[in-house]
Amino acid sequence: MEVVNHKNSVPSLAFIKNRSCNSFLTPSKIRILTGSLNTNIQQVLRLDTSGTPSIDDSKVLENLKQLYGNSKAIIVSDYGEGCISSNIKKELRKSKIPVFVDSRYDIASYKNVEALIPNEEELERTINNTVISFDDYEVSAQKLLKCTGAKTVLVKRGKHGMSVFVGNKKPEHISAFGDNQLVDVTGAGDTAIATFTLARISGANAITAMKIANIASGIKVTKFGAAGVSSKELSNAVGLNIRK
């Protein structure tokens, strides 16, 4: 972490070294790709290895409160690895700055946040309803809005694009950006929530923020590994597509 901090000027205040949990297995993801120099290379399989550590949430809460004053938004990326406790969720409900949440297994437990950002599978599992048509999306998303008190639900629909739901307003659906020639989906969801959050706190409405996030994710999946999307790449693509 010190290397990352030094190289990229990333504040390391909130990083916690859990020395008390020697048996903790750092989550890893092995992605199996197929293809050759003359064909499209795509991911066909992913093997995950992880463990659930025992984390003292008092330190997380302490760092979270220190970050409030210098932050314009909070992004919660909850992969169900044991870091986000019920106490932390309660603290997030009191936040005076907007909270944006992507949670793999427990998104309905986040109450009164600015936006929930599930994918299709997470939405189906949470609402216990198969999502096929746009009508299904609307019913399920409205249920999620109602049971959580969230202001917005942004559904990541993979190759089908994204859908955004804001209160009782008419939902907006957009197709995926790009030519659907996926290379690696690693980090696409993280790219989506980061870009959506940045757009929203910069003044964009939810629909415009969705369009920008959709473009950023579309660029990311054309790259191998956990690659980033540069501001120049995004700016060029947005300039050509945001008005469509």
N, C-alpha and C positions, 0 to 999 in steps of 0.2 A: 504493500500500500504506500510505503514511503516513496518507492520508485515512481508509482503512478502519480502521486501528489507532486513530486518534484518535476516530472516531465511535462505534465499537463496542467499544472496549477490548480489541481482539484483539492478543495478544502477537505482535510481528513478528520475534522472534529467529530463527525458522527460515526466513524468507523470504530467498531468494538472488537477487541481481541479477546476471544473467549478461552482464556488459558485454563479455566476450571473444567473444561470438557475435552479431555485428551482423546476420548474415543470418537469424537465427532468426525464424520466422514464428509469432506467437502463435496457438495453436489457437483457431479460431472455429467456431461452429455456427449455421447459418442454418436456422430452422424455418419451414416453410410451413404456414400454418393455413388452414382453410376453414370457411365458415359465415357466418351473419349474425345480426342482433339477435334474430331470431325462431326461430333454430335453434341446435343445439349446435355450438360451434366446436371443431374437433379438428385435431390435427397430422396431415398427410398425407405430408410429405416433410421430410427433413433433409439439408442440404448441409454437409459438414465440410471445413475447410481447416486443415492443420497442417504442421509441419516437425519434424524430429528434431534437437535441438541437441546440441552437445558439452558436457556438463556435468562439471565437476570434482567427483567424488563425495566428495573429501576434506572439502570444506566441508559437504556434506550429512551426512556421518558425524560431523563435529565437532559440528554443531548437534543431531543426533539424540542423541548421548551427553549433551549438556547438558540436554536435555529430560527425560531419564529420571527424575531426582530429583523433579520436580514433577508427574509425570504418572501417572495411574492406568491408562491404556490408550494404545495406539497404533493409529491407523487408517491403513491404506495404501490409497490410491486410485490404482491404477496403470493409466493409460490408454495405456500403451505409447509415451509421448512422450520416453523416454530418460532420465528422472530417476532411476528405481530401478535401480541397477546390481547386478551379482552381489555386489559387496562390501557393499552396503547390505543385501541379502537375508541374507548371512552374519551381519551384525551383528544383524539382527532375530531370528535364531535363538537368539542369546545373551540376548535380552531377558528380564529378570526380571518385567516387567509384561506383561499379555496383549496380543497383537497380533491385529487383525482386518483381513482383507484382501479387497478387491474389485479383481480384476485382469482386464482385458479380454482379454488374449491369452496370459497366461503364469501362470495361477493355480497350476498344479501345481509351479511352481518355488519356492513359499513353503512351507518345511518347519517342522513342529512349532509351528505357531501356534495361537492360541486358536480362531479361526474363519475359514473361507473362505466367501465370500458371492458365488457366481456366479449369473448368470441362466441360463435354459434353454440358450441358444445357447452360452454359455461352457462349461457343463458338457458339452454334447454334443461340442464341439470338443476339449475336454481329454481326455475319455475315449474319443473316437471311437466313440460309440454313440448312436443316435437315441433320444431320450427322448420317449415317448408316454404310457405308463401309469404308475401309481404304482409298479409293480414295476420298470419301467425306471429310475425315479428312485432307487429303493433300491439297485439294482445299481450304477448309475453313481456315486452318492454314496458308497457303501461303497468302491468302487475309489479314489475321490479321497481319502477318509479314510486308506485303507491306504497309498497311494503318497506321501502328504505327511506323515503323522503328525499331522495336525490333530485337535483335539479335537471340533470341530463343523463341519458343513457346512450352511449355510442357503441354500436355492435360491429365488431370486426368480422366480416363475412368471407375472409380469404379471397379466393379467386372471383367471388361475386361482388366484392367491393365493401362498402360500409353503409350503415343506416344510423341516423341520429334521431333521437326522440327527446323533445323538450316539453315538459309539462303536458298540457292538453293541446299543444300545437300540432299541426299536420306533420307527420314524419317525413324525412327526406332520405332518399336512397340514391346511391351513386355506384357506378360500375368501377371495377378495379382499374387502377392506372397502369398503362403499359400494354405490352403485347402478350401477356400471360406466359412468357418464356422464363419460368422461374429457374433460378440457379440454387439459391439457399435461403430458406425462410428464417434462419437464425437471426434473432433480434428484430424481426418485423413488428411484433407487438410492442416492444419497448420503443421502437422508433415512432410508432403510432401515438402512444400515450404522451411521449415527450414532445412531439410536434404539436399535437392537439392542445396540450397544456400551454406551451409557449405561445401559440396563436391566440388562445383565449385570454391569457393575461396581458397580451399585447393589444387587445381591443377587438379582435375578430369575434363575430357571433358564432354560434355552435355549428351552423351549416358551413360557413367559410372555413372554420377551423378543421372540420371534418374533411373538406376537399383538400386542404393543404396536407393533413396527416395522411390521407389516402395516396397522394402523390409521393410523399416522403417514403412511405412503406413500399410503394411500387418501385421506387428507385433502389431501395435496400435489397429487395429479393433478387435483384440482378447481380448481386455481388456475393463472393464466397465469404463464409464465416461471419463473425460479429463485426461487420464493416459499418462505418459511419456514412452519413449522407452530408456532404459539405453544404455550406450556405450558398455557395455558387451554383451547385447542382440543383438545389431546391429552388433557388430564385429563378433560374433559367426555366425550369419545368413549370413552375407556378405562373410565370409570365405568359407562357404559351397556352396554359390549360385552365387557369382558375376562372376565366370568364365564359368557359364553354357550358 
